[in-house]
Amino acid sequence: MKSSFPFLSAFSLLWCFSLSLLLFVSAAPANAQTLDLARIQRSTVFIMQARGTSDNLIVTCVSSGTLVSRDGLILTNAHSTVTGRNCPGDILIVALSVRLDEPPVPRFRAEIVQADIGLDLALLRITRQNDGRLLDRASLFLPFVELGDSEAVRLDDTLVIVGYPGIADDPVAVERGTVSGFTAEPSGGDKSWIKTSASIRGTMSGGGAYNSAGQLVGIPTTAPVTPISPEANCIVLQDTNGDGLVSASDQCVPIGSFINSLRPSSFAQVLLRSASLDLRIRFITDSVRPPITSALPSFSRLFFSPAVNEAGMPTTVISSLPTGSTSLYLFFNYENMTQETVYELRVSKDGIPNPNFSLSPVRWSGGQRGVWYVGSSAQPYPNGLYDFTLFIDGVAAATARLRVGGGTEPTPSFSDLVFGILDLRGSVLGNGYVLGTGNIASARFIYRNLVNGTPWTAIWYFEGAEFFRLPEGTTWNDGTNGAKTISVQEPNGLLPGSYRLELYIQGRLSATSDFTLSGAQDGAFTRIFQDAYFALADNAESARVAPPLRQFSAGINSIYAVFDWRQIAIGTPWTVVWSVDNDVFFRQTIPWSAPSNGTKFLIQLISETGIPDGTYRMDMYIGPVQFVSTEARVGIGQRPIDRFARASGIEMRGQIRDADTGLGIPSAAFFLVSEQFSAADFLRDLDMQQVYAMSITDVMGSFSIDRPLQPAVPYSVVVLAAGYLPVTADNVTVLPSDSPIEVTIYLQRDAG
């Protein structure tokens, strides 16, 4: 709905303003799903990581970012903000666009409040002015965007990508494209990455990708390879060696290559939730230092599978794919990887690069050693000869080839490997992927199209080393189709750790899967984590002897989770999940680094402002299998207000113009004052705590309120601009049918 306010006098303007808002109730509402591009651009920031010297700041990394709260939370990439090998700075400078057609201006300093290195996402909070002065978070009224449902993104959806295309010398840029596919990884399943046809420059990494409703659904992400790589892409900005010249001998800032991959915004929800609740998780128990290796990262044993099971393992191994297939996964072993390693997948079809199935350079999100996959599902693979090449830090590391085309042939195959222990009838029991330590481990698999007399073999591995295989010359004699169980036995006991089984038909790998041995057998199942509970204590030493509690008083700042563990090999991946009232605010998968057996492992839940009331739960997993779930209540045991509900209400935007010229007034301030205060109260006290929402006009005089108005709430309005008379109004109310409200306000110049 639109309205305008011809200037009559201060009194008549206020009357017209109030009357116009009241008239909105009878008008037809406008479409609330329009893309407010100017607002998105104003919410996009440029981030410079820097390190201080005696008399200067040296920029070490740059990226884009997005404001996701009005009090200064910024979502961006971790690789360009968290201190590391390629980005060694420890100061974060935030620049914003004062005018959308000009380069950003450094305004603030920020700190990292949450980061997930594996997902390459970080959440920053603005804490200081750029000159170092502390800021009151409540005084910030910054434009921000809303996170959308990235799970709802579909092929061919239109996306708008916003970020900064240069090294702080260009205005914010907008690129448009469509969703061209999805890439799967163990880090996030079939939608670990959203692929786009948009041409996104490297410095736009960390920015935002938006759906048609203007909601953030993806974060453009690429990690520049190390400067020593032959394909490094970096720019020298400053004289870093003190020789008075800016030259190739100075440190360069990595900017990366073009991006075609977006991290889904759903991955950032956990970071936002913990930051909103001011909650942190700290692991306290001492770790065992892993052996130091100088070996280089590597990939090996590349093969393909048409599907992935719940444990992230291949269902079967294939050498070709029939026409019409829509699902394919490339599996490979990895060794000596780190969180700072950059990997990339380049796919070509009949010798022509295919970006839809490729993955631009990104940070490694797995562990140091194991098996990984990258692929896609629900996306057609056209017929042709495909080459898949993996890169590590910009250098080709391994390649594999697969042909797509032809019909499905009834070839002999093994599939669907699961592991467990045998009962008296010979059935495999257990959860399928994690076994308790003992003398024997069994595997069950499906076989199809086998012919008796066909050579086959099974090879068992422990921690990457072969320890048993079937005798040479073993032939098949179990018929054409069915299920078979095989076992491996060690009289002295199988050690805890990572195991693998490979099944071959006539020398060709047909099925393989990893499984884990941990804990003690308890019937058909295994006990690994035991006696988990919550405790209250002043320090870690006291927490180990504190009694278990299931109820805590409101306002406490710390809770300890305590548990015992049995027979976990160092390096075994395990997952910890914390939630409050069933909303997850922490999830992390890490290699086990404590001793193999022990008691009183400590994890601490911390909040400097007081742990909010609610029911808290800690769950622990190895692979897909849950082993612990324990919960306790804080305060009333339920959050009194859903702090994660999407903002709802009535949108408000408009333009502030000069009453004489009709031109927009830049840098004018539009304030909505909370219902407890009047416009006069605000002008007298100038207390930002009284402000419900505010906006500063852009170069065209346009503004957009960053919080929705609530129906029937009596707000006060204050409009201020340098050189103009102020405008105020009290008791301004709106109705649900008004959204969005579009207003034009005319200001009279101050003759005095």
C-alpha positions in Angstrom: 0.0 0.0 0.0 1.3 3.4 -0.9 0.6 6.9 0.6 2.3 10.3 0.4 2.4 13.2 2.9 2.4 16.7 1.4 3.9 19.0 3.9 1.4 21.4 5.5 2.8 22.0 9.0 4.3 19.9 11.7 0.9 19.4 13.2 -1.0 18.6 10.0 1.8 16.3 8.8 1.4 14.2 12.0 -2.3 14.1 11.6 -2.0 13.1 7.9 0.6 10.4 8.8 -1.7 8.9 11.5 -4.7 9.1 9.3 -2.9 7.4 6.4 -1.8 4.5 8.5 -5.4 4.1 9.7 -6.6 4.1 6.1 -4.4 1.1 5.4 -6.9 -1.2 7.0 -9.3 -1.0 4.2 -6.9 -1.1 1.3 -5.8 -4.3 -0.5 -2.5 -5.6 0.9 0.5 -5.7 -1.5 2.4 -8.9 -2.2 4.7 -9.6 0.8 6.9 -12.0 -1.1 8.7 -9.4 -3.2 12.5 -9.3 -3.3 13.8 -6.2 -1.4 17.1 -6.1 -3.1 18.2 -2.8 -1.6 17.7 -4.1 1.8 19.7 -7.3 1.0 22.5 -5.1 -0.4 22.6 -3.0 2.8 22.7 -6.2 4.9 25.8 -7.4 3.0 29.2 -6.6 4.5 32.8 -6.8 3.5 35.1 -8.5 6.0 38.8 -8.0 6.3 40.9 -10.2 8.5 44.1 -8.4 9.6 47.0 -8.7 11.9 48.5 -5.7 13.8 52.0 -4.5 13.4 53.8 -1.7 15.4 52.2 1.0 13.2 49.9 -0.6 10.8 47.3 -3.3 10.0 48.2 -5.9 7.5 45.2 -7.4 5.7 45.5 -11.2 5.6 42.2 -12.4 4.1 39.0 -10.9 2.7 35.4 -12.1 2.2 31.8 -11.1 2.1 29.3 -11.6 4.9 25.6 -11.1 5.7 24.0 -9.4 8.7 21.5 -11.8 10.2 20.4 -9.8 13.2 19.9 -6.1 13.9 22.3 -6.2 16.8 25.3 -7.2 14.6 25.5 -11.0 14.0 27.2 -11.7 10.7 27.2 -15.0 8.9 30.2 -15.8 6.7 32.9 -18.4 6.0 35.2 -19.8 8.6 38.3 -20.1 6.3 38.6 -16.3 5.9 37.9 -15.3 9.5 39.2 -18.0 11.8 43.0 -17.7 12.4 44.8 -20.4 10.4 47.7 -21.1 8.1 46.4 -19.2 5.1 44.6 -16.5 7.1 46.9 -15.7 10.1 45.2 -12.5 11.2 43.4 -12.0 14.5 41.5 -8.8 13.8 38.2 -8.6 11.9 37.2 -5.3 10.3 33.6 -5.0 9.0 32.9 -2.6 6.2 29.4 -1.5 5.1 27.9 0.3 2.1 26.9 3.8 3.0 25.9 4.3 -0.6 25.0 1.2 -2.6 26.9 2.5 -5.7 30.1 3.1 -3.8 32.7 0.8 -2.2 32.1 -0.2 1.4 33.4 1.9 4.3 35.1 0.3 7.4 32.8 0.8 10.3 33.1 -1.9 13.0 35.3 -4.6 14.5 33.9 -8.0 15.1 34.7 -11.2 17.0 34.0 -14.9 16.3 31.2 -16.2 18.5 30.6 -19.6 16.7 32.4 -21.5 14.0 32.2 -24.8 12.3 35.5 -25.4 10.5 34.3 -28.5 8.8 31.2 -26.8 7.3 33.3 -23.6 6.7 30.8 -21.4 8.4 31.4 -18.8 11.0 29.1 -16.4 13.0 30.7 -13.1 13.9 29.4 -10.4 16.3 30.1 -6.7 15.9 31.5 -5.6 19.3 33.5 -2.3 18.6 33.6 0.7 16.5 36.4 0.6 13.9 38.5 2.8 16.2 38.3 0.2 19.0 35.6 1.8 21.2 33.2 -0.8 22.7 29.7 -0.9 21.4 26.4 -1.6 23.3 24.7 -4.3 21.2 21.3 -2.8 22.1 22.3 0.4 20.4 22.8 -1.3 17.0 19.9 -1.1 14.5 21.4 -2.6 11.4 19.6 -4.0 8.4 19.5 -7.8 8.3 18.0 -10.7 6.4 16.0 -13.7 7.3 17.2 -17.2 6.8 15.0 -19.2 4.5 14.3 -23.0 4.2 17.2 -24.2 2.1 15.6 -27.7 2.1 12.8 -26.2 -0.1 15.3 -25.2 -2.8 14.7 -27.1 -6.0 16.4 -27.6 -9.4 16.0 -24.6 -11.7 14.9 -22.2 -8.9 16.1 -18.7 -9.5 18.7 -17.3 -7.1 20.1 -13.9 -6.5 23.7 -13.9 -5.1 25.0 -10.8 -3.3 28.5 -10.0 -2.2 31.6 -7.8 -2.9 33.4 -8.6 -6.1 36.7 -6.9 -5.3 39.2 -6.0 -2.6 37.0 -3.3 -1.0 37.3 -1.1 -4.1 34.0 -2.0 -5.7 30.3 -1.6 -4.6 28.3 -4.5 -3.6 27.4 -6.7 -6.6 24.4 -8.8 -7.6 24.6 -11.9 -9.7 21.6 -14.0 -10.9 21.5 -17.6 -11.7 19.5 -20.8 -11.3 19.9 -23.9 -9.2 21.8 -26.4 -11.4 22.2 -29.3 -9.0 23.1 -30.6 -5.6 26.3 -32.2 -4.3 26.3 -34.8 -1.6 29.0 -35.4 1.0 29.1 -37.1 4.4 29.1 -33.7 6.0 25.5 -33.0 5.2 23.9 -35.7 3.1 22.4 -35.2 -0.4 22.2 -31.4 0.0 25.6 -30.7 1.3 26.0 -28.2 -1.5 23.7 -26.2 -3.7 25.1 -25.8 -7.2 24.3 -22.7 -9.2 24.8 -21.4 -12.8 25.6 -17.9 -11.5 29.1 -16.6 -12.1 30.3 -15.8 -8.6 33.7 -14.2 -7.9 36.0 -15.5 -5.2 35.7 -12.5 -2.9 31.9 -13.0 -2.8 32.6 -16.1 -0.8 30.8 -15.8 2.5 28.0 -13.6 1.0 24.4 -14.6 0.4 22.2 -16.4 -2.1 18.5 -15.5 -1.9 15.2 -17.1 -3.1 12.4 -15.1 -4.7 11.1 -14.0 -1.3 14.4 -12.4 -0.3 15.3 -15.1 2.2 18.9 -16.3 2.6 19.1 -19.9 1.4 22.8 -20.4 0.7 26.3 -19.1 1.4 28.6 -18.9 -1.6 31.7 -20.8 -0.5 35.1 -21.5 -1.9 38.5 -21.8 -0.1 41.5 -20.3 -1.9 44.3 -22.8 -2.3 47.6 -22.0 -0.6 49.7 -19.2 -2.1 52.5 -21.7 -2.9 50.2 -23.7 -5.1 50.7 -23.4 -8.9 47.1 -22.4 -9.2 47.0 -19.9 -6.3 44.9 -16.8 -6.9 45.9 -13.9 -4.7 46.5 -10.2 -4.8 49.3 -8.1 -3.2 47.7 -5.1 -1.4 50.3 -3.7 1.0 54.0 -3.4 1.7 54.2 -6.3 4.2 58.0 -6.7 4.3 58.8 -3.0 5.0 60.9 -2.3 1.9 58.8 0.6 0.9 57.5 -1.1 -2.2 54.3 -3.1 -3.0 55.6 -6.0 -5.0 55.5 -9.7 -5.6 57.8 -10.2 -2.6 55.1 -9.0 -0.2 52.4 -11.2 1.3 49.5 -11.6 -1.0 45.8 -11.9 0.0 44.1 -15.1 -1.3 40.9 -14.4 -3.2 40.1 -17.8 -4.7 38.6 -18.7 -8.1 35.0 -18.5 -9.3 32.4 -20.2 -7.2 29.6 -22.5 -8.2 28.8 -24.0 -4.8 26.6 -22.7 -1.9 26.4 -24.1 1.6 22.7 -24.4 2.5 21.6 -21.9 5.1 20.1 -24.7 7.2 23.6 -25.6 8.2 23.9 -22.2 9.9 20.8 -22.6 12.0 22.7 -24.4 14.8 25.3 -21.6 15.0 22.6 -18.9 15.1 20.6 -20.8 17.8 23.6 -21.1 20.1 24.5 -17.4 19.6 21.0 -16.3 20.2 20.9 -18.2 23.4 24.5 -17.2 24.3 25.4 -20.8 24.9 28.8 -22.4 24.4 30.1 -26.0 24.7 33.6 -26.7 26.1 35.3 -30.1 26.1 37.4 -30.5 29.2 38.8 -34.0 29.4 42.5 -34.2 28.5 43.3 -35.5 25.1 46.0 -37.8 23.9 48.3 -36.1 21.4 48.1 -37.9 18.0 51.4 -38.9 16.4 52.9 -36.2 14.2 53.2 -37.1 10.6 55.0 -35.3 7.8 53.2 -37.3 5.1 51.3 -35.3 2.5 47.5 -35.5 2.1 46.4 -38.1 -0.5 43.4 -39.8 -2.1 43.3 -43.4 -3.3 41.0 -46.4 -4.0 38.5 -44.5 -6.2 35.2 -46.3 -7.1 31.6 -45.6 -7.8 28.3 -46.6 -6.2 24.7 -45.7 -7.2 23.6 -45.2 -3.6 24.7 -44.5 -0.1 23.4 -46.3 3.1 22.6 -44.6 6.4 26.2 -45.1 7.6 27.6 -43.2 4.6 28.9 -46.4 2.9 28.3 -47.6 -0.7 25.5 -50.0 -1.2 27.4 -51.7 -4.0 30.3 -51.0 -6.4 29.7 -50.4 -10.1 31.8 -50.1 -13.3 29.2 -48.4 -15.5 25.8 -46.7 -15.1 22.7 -47.4 -17.3 20.9 -44.8 -19.3 18.4 -42.7 -17.3 20.3 -43.0 -14.0 19.9 -40.1 -11.6 22.2 -41.1 -8.7 26.0 -41.5 -8.6 28.6 -41.3 -5.8 32.4 -41.3 -6.1 34.0 -42.9 -3.1 37.7 -42.7 -2.2 40.1 -43.2 0.7 41.9 -40.2 2.2 45.0 -39.9 4.3 46.7 -37.1 6.2 44.0 -34.5 5.6 43.6 -31.4 7.8 40.9 -28.9 8.4 42.9 -26.4 6.3 43.4 -28.7 3.3 41.5 -27.6 0.2 40.0 -30.2 -2.1 38.2 -30.0 -5.4 36.4 -32.2 -7.8 36.5 -31.6 -11.5 34.1 -33.6 -13.7 34.2 -33.7 -17.5 31.9 -35.5 -19.9 33.4 -36.6 -23.2 36.3 -34.3 -22.5 34.2 -31.2 -21.8 34.1 -29.7 -18.3 30.7 -30.2 -16.6 30.3 -27.8 -13.7 26.9 -29.3 -12.6 28.7 -32.4 -11.2 31.9 -30.6 -10.2 32.7 -29.1 -6.8 34.8 -25.8 -6.6 37.7 -25.7 -4.2 36.4 -26.0 -0.6 37.8 -26.7 2.8 38.1 -30.4 3.8 35.2 -31.3 6.2 36.2 -34.9 7.1 38.8 -36.3 9.5 42.5 -37.1 9.1 42.0 -40.6 7.6 39.1 -42.7 6.3 36.6 -43.0 3.5 34.7 -40.2 1.8 32.2 -39.7 -1.0 31.0 -36.9 -3.2 28.1 -37.2 -5.7 24.5 -36.4 -6.3 21.0 -37.9 -6.5 17.7 -36.9 -8.2 19.7 -35.4 -11.0 19.9 -37.0 -14.5 23.3 -38.1 -15.8 23.4 -37.8 -19.6 25.0 -40.6 -21.6 28.7 -40.2 -22.1 32.2 -41.0 -20.8 32.9 -39.2 -17.5 36.2 -38.4 -15.9 36.4 -37.5 -12.2 39.6 -35.8 -11.0 40.2 -34.9 -7.4 42.6 -32.1 -6.4 44.4 -31.4 -3.1 45.5 -27.8 -2.6 45.2 -27.1 -6.3 47.2 -30.2 -7.4 45.6 -33.2 -9.2 45.6 -36.1 -6.7 43.6 -39.0 -8.2 41.2 -39.7 -11.1 38.5 -42.2 -12.1 36.4 -42.9 -15.2 32.9 -44.1 -15.7 30.6 -44.6 -18.7 27.0 -43.7 -18.6 24.7 -45.4 -21.2 23.2 -48.6 -22.3 20.8 -50.9 -20.5 20.9 -52.7 -17.1 22.8 -56.0 -17.5 22.3 -58.9 -15.0 26.0 -58.9 -13.9 27.1 -60.7 -10.7 27.1 -58.4 -7.7 27.3 -58.2 -3.9 25.5 -55.4 -2.0 24.1 -54.1 1.2 26.8 -55.1 3.7 25.9 -54.9 7.4 27.8 -56.1 10.4 26.9 -57.7 13.8 27.2 -60.9 15.9 25.7 -64.2 15.2 22.8 -65.7 17.2 22.3 -69.5 17.7 20.4 -69.6 14.4 23.2 -67.9 12.4 21.4 -64.6 12.0 23.4 -61.3 12.3 22.2 -59.2 15.2 23.1 -55.6 16.2 22.9 -52.1 14.8 24.7 -53.0 11.6 27.7 -50.7 11.8 29.1 -50.5 15.4 30.1 -53.7 17.1 31.3 -54.4 20.6 34.8 -55.7 21.0 35.1 -59.5 21.1 36.6 -62.5 19.3 34.4 -62.5 16.2 32.8 -60.1 13.8 30.2 -61.1 11.1 29.0 -59.6 7.9 25.8 -60.2 6.0 25.4 -59.2 2.3 23.1 -59.7 -0.6 24.2 -61.5 -3.8 22.6 -61.5 -7.2 23.3 -63.2 -10.6 26.1 -65.4 -9.2 27.1 -68.7 -10.9 28.5 -71.5 -8.8 32.2 -71.9 -9.5 32.8 -68.2 -9.9 36.1 -67.0 -8.2 35.5 -64.6 -5.4 37.2 -63.4 -2.2 36.7 -61.4 1.0 39.5 -59.3 2.5 39.3 -57.8 6.1 41.3 -54.8 7.2 42.1 -53.2 10.6 43.1 -49.5 10.7 44.0 -49.7 7.0 46.2 -52.9 7.2 45.0 -56.3 5.8 44.7 -59.0 8.5 42.7 -61.8 6.9 41.5 -62.9 3.4 39.8 -66.0 2.1 42.2 -68.7 0.7 43.4 -68.3 -2.9 41.2 -70.0 -5.4 37.9 -69.8 -3.3 34.9 -70.2 -5.6 31.2 -69.5 -5.2 28.9 -72.3 -4.3 25.8 -70.6 -2.7 23.5 -70.3 -5.7 22.3 -67.4 -7.9 20.5 -65.0 -5.6 20.1 -64.6 -1.8 21.9 -63.5 1.3 25.1 -64.8 2.8 27.0 -64.3 6.1 30.7 -64.6 6.6 32.8 -64.0 9.8 36.3 -63.2 10.9 37.7 -64.5 14.2 40.7 -63.6 16.4 41.3 -65.9 19.4 43.0 -63.2 21.4 40.2 -60.7 20.7 39.6 -58.1 18.0 41.0 -54.7 19.0 38.8 -51.6 19.1 39.1 -49.4 16.0 38.2 -49.0 12.4 37.6 -52.1 10.2 36.8 -52.6 6.5 35.6 -55.6 4.5 36.1 -55.8 0.7 34.2 -58.3 -1.5 35.6 -59.2 -4.9 34.0 -61.2 -7.8 36.6 -62.4 -10.4 39.1 -59.9 -9.1 36.7 -56.9 -9.4 35.6 -55.0 -6.3 31.9 -55.5 -5.9 31.1 -54.4 -2.3 32.9 -52.7 0.5 32.0 -51.1 3.8 33.7 -49.8 7.0 32.5 -50.6 10.5 33.7 -49.8 14.0 34.6 -51.9 17.0 34.2 -50.1 20.3 33.0 -50.8 23.8 31.9 -54.1 25.3 29.3 -56.5 23.9 26.0 -56.5 25.7 24.0 -59.2 24.1 23.6 -58.2 20.4 24.5 -54.6 21.2 27.5 -52.7 22.5 28.1 -50.5 25.5 30.5 -47.6 24.8 29.4 -44.5 26.7 28.0 -45.2 30.2 26.5 -43.6 33.2 25.9 -40.2 31.6 24.4 -37.4 33.8 24.5 -33.7 34.5 26.1 -32.0 37.5 26.5 -28.6 39.1 30.0 -27.6 40.3 32.3 -24.5 40.6 35.1 -26.2 38.6 36.1 -29.3 36.7 37.7 -31.1 39.6 34.5 -30.6 41.7 32.3 -31.7 38.8 33.9 -35.2 38.8 32.6 -35.9 42.3 29.4 -33.9 42.2 26.1 -35.8 42.5 23.9 -36.3 39.4 21.1 -33.7 39.0 18.0 -33.5 36.7 16.8 -30.1 37.9 18.8 -26.9 38.0 17.7 -23.4 39.2 17.1 -20.6 36.8 20.0 -18.2 36.0 22.9 -20.6 36.5 25.9 -20.0 34.2 27.4 -23.5 33.9 26.3 -27.2 33.8 28.7 -30.2 33.5 27.9 -33.3 31.5 29.7 -36.4 32.9 30.1 -39.9 31.5 32.4 -43.0 31.4 33.6 -44.8 28.4 35.1 -48.1 27.3 37.3 -49.3 24.5 37.3 -46.5 22.0 40.2 -46.3 19.7 41.9 -43.0 19.4 40.7 -41.4 16.1 37.3 -43.0 16.1 34.8 -40.3 14.9 32.0 -39.6 17.4 29.3 -37.0 17.4 27.9 -34.9 20.3 24.5 -33.1 19.9 23.0 -30.7 22.4 19.5 -29.4 22.2 17.1 -27.3 24.3 13.3 -28.1 24.1 14.2 -30.2 21.0 16.0 -27.4 19.2 19.6 -28.4 18.4 22.1 -25.6 19.3 25.3 -27.7 19.1 26.4 -30.5 16.8 30.0 -31.6 16.2 31.7 -34.8 14.9 35.3 -35.1 16.0 37.9 -37.9 16.3 38.1 -39.5 19.7 41.2 -38.0 21.4 40.9 -39.2 25.1 42.5 -42.5 26.3 40.7 -45.6 25.1 39.1 -46.3 28.6 38.2 -43.9 31.3 35.8 -42.3 33.7 34.3 -38.9 34.3 34.7 -37.3 30.8 33.6 -33.7 31.2 31.7 -31.5 28.7 30.6 -28.0 30.0 27.6 -26.0 28.9 28.3 -22.3 29.5 26.4 -19.0 29.3 27.8 -15.7 30.5 24.3 -14.3 30.7 22.7 -17.3 32.4 21.5 -20.5 30.8 17.9 -19.9 29.6 15.1 -22.0 31.1 14.4 -25.1 29.2 14.8 -28.9 29.0 18.4 -29.7 27.8 19.5 -32.9 26.2 22.8 -34.4 25.3 23.0 -37.2 22.7 26.1 -39.1 21.6 26.6 -41.1 18.5 29.2 -43.2 16.7 28.3 -43.2 13.0 24.5 -43.3 12.7 24.1 -45.2 16.0 22.9 -43.4 19.1 24.5 -44.6 22.4 23.6 -42.0 25.0 20.7 -39.6 25.6 20.4 -37.8 28.9 18.4 -34.7 29.9 17.8 -32.2 32.7 15.6 -29.2 33.3 16.7 -25.6 34.0 14.2 -23.3 35.7 10.7 -24.0 34.6 12.0 -26.6 32.1 10.7 -24.7 29.0 11.6 -21.6 27.2 8.9 -19.1 28.0 9.3 -17.5 24.6 10.3 -19.1 21.3 13.3 -17.1 20.5 13.7 -18.9 17.2 10.2 -18.3 15.7 10.3 -16.5 12.4 9.6 -12.8 12.7 6.0 -12.2 11.8 3.9 -9.0 11.5 3.6 -6.1 9.2 6.5 -4.9 7.0 7.1 -1.2 6.6 9.2 0.7 4.1 9.1 4.0 2.3 10.8 7.1 1.3 11.7 10.4 3.0 11.7 13.4 0.7 12.4 17.1 0.7 9.0 19.0 0.8 10.2 21.7 -1.6 12.2 19.7 -4.2 10.5 16.3 -3.9 14.0 14.7 -3.9 14.9 11.8 -1.5 16.8 12.8 1.6 19.8 10.5 2.3 20.9 9.6 5.8 17.6 10.5 7.4 16.6 8.5 10.5 13.2 6.9 10.8 12.5 5.6 14.4 9.7 3.4 15.6 9.4 3.9 19.4 8.1 1.1 21.6 4.6 1.4 23.0 5.8 2.2 26.5 7.2 5.5 25.4 6.1 8.6 23.5 7.9 10.5 20.8 8.5 13.2 23.3 10.1 10.7 25.7 12.5 9.6 23.0 13.4 13.1 21.9 14.0 14.1 25.6 16.1 11.1 26.6 17.5 9.9 23.2 17.6 6.5 24.8 18.0 3.8 22.1 16.5 1.2 24.6 13.2 2.9 23.8 13.4 2.2 20.1 11.5 -0.8 18.7 13.1 -0.5 15.2 14.9 2.1 13.1 16.3 2.6 9.6 18.6 5.1 7.9 17.7 6.2 4.3 19.9 5.4 1.4 21.0 7.8 -1.3 17.5 7.9 -2.8 15.9 8.6 0.6 14.5 5.0 0.8 14.2 3.1 4.1 13.0 -0.3 5.3 12.2 -1.1 8.9 14.2 -4.1 10.1 11.5 -5.5 12.4 7.8 -6.2 11.6 5.2 -4.1 13.2 2.7 -5.9 15.4 -1.1 -5.4 14.9 -2.9 -3.1 17.3 0.3 -2.0 19.1 0.4 1.8 19.5 3.9 2.9 18.3 5.4 6.4 18.2 7.2 7.7 15.1 10.2 10.1 15.0 11.8 11.2 11.8 15.1 13.2 12.0 17.3 14.6 9.3 20.1 17.1 9.4 18.8 20.5 8.3 15.2 19.6 8.5 12.4 20.0 11.1 11.7 16.8 13.0 8.5 14.9 12.5 6.8 12.9 15.3 3.5 11.0 15.8 2.1 9.0 18.7 -0.4 6.1 18.8 0.2 4.8 15.3 -1.4 1.4 14.9 -1.8 -1.1 12.0 -3.8 -4.2 11.1 -2.7 -7.6 9.8 -4.1 -6.8 6.4 -1.8 -3.8 5.9 1.4 -5.6 5.1 3.5 -4.3 3.6 3.1 -0.6 4.3 4.7 1.8 1.9 4.9 5.5 3.0 6.3 8.7 1.6 7.1 11.4 4.2 8.0 15.0 3.2 10.2 17.0 5.5 10.4 20.8 5.7 13.8 22.5 5.8 14.7 24.1 9.1 14.7 27.9 8.3 16.5 28.6 11.6 
